[in-house]
Amino acid sequence: MPADASVPYQRIEVAPIAGALGAEVGGVDLSEPLDDAAFTEIARALHEHLVLVFRDQCLSEARQKEFGRRFGDLNRHPFVDPDRQGRQDPEVFEVRHEPGETYIFGEGWHMDHAWKPVPLMGGILFAVEVPPWGGDTLFSNLYLAYETLSEGMRAALDGMRAVHAANPALYVGDPNLSLTPDQIDAMRAVHPVVRTHPATGRKLLFLHPHIVREFEGWTAAESRPLIDYLCDHAVRPEFTCRIRWRKGDVVFWDNRAVMHNPINDYRGFRRVMHRVAVEGDAPPM
């Protein structure tokens, strides 16, 4: 069960950054091993705020991985070739944007790896180099997206399932990935539209616009108006927060309960992030 939100933190400092979600966490140096008390409070803060920002960190790849492993097994992106990136570690994915590029990785509202039977639990992104302006990331609270629907809509969605399938257009031109058409076709899973979070027990809206194709048992044409409505509803401004990156920031988000959207507004500048992702659990059907 989640901790009582009224109980004050003892080992870390937590300052909310928006009404819907997101908090800055102070009093912890992620370059040092976490004691159990600090880890427990960070996990609690993640469940309460969904997106955590740790400012002014000096984080090696080994320490970033060690931090991630406190929460679960680390993901090896199935379609990112470390050698193609000029890197050796398959558990640390470098998200790099060069000044002359117009494409950015993961543009648009989405959850990570929802096309797999077992989506990711969370993402941990470390800012190695950031542009002088732009490159912010938006996050949206999917608990609120579900809880603010009408009683009739919630009742209709409970028990429905949706087909999540990769959109080939999203992977064209991405220098980080090397995908065949067969690999893209295999990026497909079926998930409940309403998911119960395994740690908090709260229900949330589990779908996003990039890859949800149709509801199970519905045609794509029948499904599209409702998918569009729900995805637009899920990113209403009052459900979101905006992270303005600084060099040395670490941002940790709960991929089970948020969508995120990296903003493509920094052309002409380099941006380098190191991403470690934590494996999750299969949403119960």
N, C-alpha and C positions, 0 to 999 in steps of 0.2 A: 504493500500500500504506500502511496506517496506520503511524504512527511507533511506535518502541519505547517502551512505557510505562515502562520502567525509566530512560530518559534524563530527567534533571531539566529542569524548565522554567527558562529564562533570563530571559524578558521579563515573565512574569506569575507570580502566585502562585495555586496551585490547592489547595483544601482540600475533600476529599470531605465530603458531608453525610449520606450513608447508604451502607450496604454495597452496595445494588443499583445505584444511579445517583445523579447529582446532585453538583454541586460549586460552592462559592463561588470566584469569581475576583477576585483583588486585583491591585493594581499597575498598573491601567489606567484611564484616564479616557476614557470613550466620547464625551465632548463634544469631544474633540480627534481629528484624523485619526489612524488607526492606521498605524504603519509596517509594512513587510512582515513583519518578524520577529514582532511582536506578533500580527498577523493569523494567521500560520502557527501560532502556539502556541494561539491561541483555537480555530482550526479543529481542531487536534489534541485539545484538551481536550473539545470538543464530541463528537468521535468516541469518546473514551474514557469520558466521563461522561454524555453524552446530554442533560443539563439543566445549564445554567450560570446562576449567579446573580451579578450585578454589583451590589453594594450602593452606596448613597449617590451615585447618578449625577444629574447635572443635564443633561437631554437635551432638546434642541429636536426638533421633528418632522423638520426637515431633517437633523439629525445622526443621528437614529434611522434614517431612510431611507438615509443614506450608509453607515451600519454594515451594514444589511441588504444593500445592493447589493454589498458585498464578497463576498457568498456566492452571488449570483445575481440574476436579474430579480425585481422586486417584484410581488406579486399585487395585483390590483384585484378586491375581492370582487364576484362577479357579481350579487349580489342586495342589496347595501348601497348605498343612495342617499345620497351625501354631503350633498346639499341637504336631505334629510329629517332628517339629523342636525344640520343647521345648520352644516355644515362644507364645505370646498372641495376638500380633497385626497383623491382616491379611493384613494391608496396608504396612507393612515393611517386605520385604522378605530377609532373611539372606542367602547370597550365601557363603557357607562355604566349604573349601577344607581342609581336614585333611592330615597330613604328609604321611599316609600309603595309600591314595587313588590314583588311576590312572585316574579316571573319573573327568572331570570338567564340570560345568554347562554351557550350551550354546556354546560348542566348535564348531568352524567353522563359516564361514561367514553367517550372517542372519540379519533379522529385527525381532523385538519382536512382537509376536502375529499377524503376517500377516495371520494366519489361521482363524482369526475371521473376521466377516463382518466389524467390526470397529477396526482396528489395533491401537496400542498405539501412542500417540503423542510424548512422550519422556520418557527417563529413567534418573534417578538421582541416581548415585552410590557413596557411601561414603566408603572410605578405612579405616576399623577398624584395620586390621592387614595385613601386606604384607610380602612376602618372601624377603630375602636379595637381591635376583636377580630373574629375570624372572617374569612371570605373566602379561606382558604388554598386552594392548588391541589395536588392529588395527581398524581404521575406514575408510570408503570409501565414496566418494562424488558421489551420484547418479544423481545430476544435470550434473556433468561433464561426467558421463557414458552415459547419453542421448545425450548431446550436441556435443560429439565427434564422434557419429555415422555418417555414411554417410547420405546425404539427402535422398537417396533412402530407406535406412533402417529405418530412422525416419518416412518417409511417410508410409512404410509398417506396422510399429508397431502402429501408431496412430489408435485408434479404436479397437485394439485387446484386448482380455481379457484372463487372465490366471487363472487356477484352482490351488489354494493354499491348500494343504492338508498335515496334519502332517505325518511324517515318524515314524512309531512305533519304529524303531531301535534307534532313537535318545533318546527315553525315557526309554530304558531298562537300569537298573543299576543306575538310578538317585536316590540317597537317599532322595532328596527333594520332589519327586513327588510320587503320588500313583494313577495310571491310569488303568482303565479297557480297554479292547479292544474296547468296545462300545464308551467310552469317546474319545479314539484316533480317531475312525472312524468319530466322530462328529466334529472333528477339521478340518473344511473345509470351504472355502469361495472362491468367484470369484472376482477378482480385475482387473482394467485396467492395461495393461502392461506399459503404459505411463500415469503417474499421474501428475496433476497440483497441485502444493503446495498451500494450502488455504491461506497462509499468504503472500507469495512472488509472486504468479502467474507464477512461472517458472515451466517448464516441467521437469520431471525426470523419470528415469527408475525404475519401481516399481516391482521388483521381486528378489528372492534370491534362491541359489542352494539347500537349505535344503528341501524346501517343495513345490516348484512349480512343479506340476505334468505334465501338458500339457496346451496347448493353447485351449481355448474354440472352439469347432468345429473341432479340430485336434485330431489325435490319439497320444498316448504317444510316439510311435516310430517316428512319423513325427515331434513331438515337440522337442524331446530331443536334436538333434544337435544344434538347434537355442537357446534353453535355455542354453545349456552349453557354447555356444559362447558368449551370452550376459552376463552371470554371470562371465565368465573369463575376459571379457572386463571391467566389472564394477569394478574390483579390481586391475586394472593395477597400478603399484607402484606410478605413478605420480598423481593418484586420491586419494591417501591415506595419513593418518597421523598415528603416533604411540604414544600412551600414556604410559609413564613409571611411574608407580604408586609409590607414597610415602604415608606413613601413614598420615591421615588427609586430603587427597585429596578428593574433590567432583568433579565428572565428570557428566555433563549434556549434553545429545545428543538429536538431533531432529530425532526421529525414522521414521519420514515420508520421510526423505531425505538422510539417511545414512544406510549402513550396518556396522556391527561391528563383530569382531572376537577375542575372548579371547584366548591367546596363552597358550597351555598346555606344559610349559617347567620348572615347578617348583616343580616337585615331590620331596617328602621328607620334604616339608615345609607347614606350615599352611598359609591359605589366607582367610580372612573374610571380606566380603563386605555387606553393608546394602543397599538394593535397594528399591527405591520408584519409581513408574511409574505413568505417567499422561495419562488419557484416551484421545483418539483422536476423529477423525471424519471419517465417511465413505468416501473412495475415490469416487468421482462422476463417474458414468458409462458413 
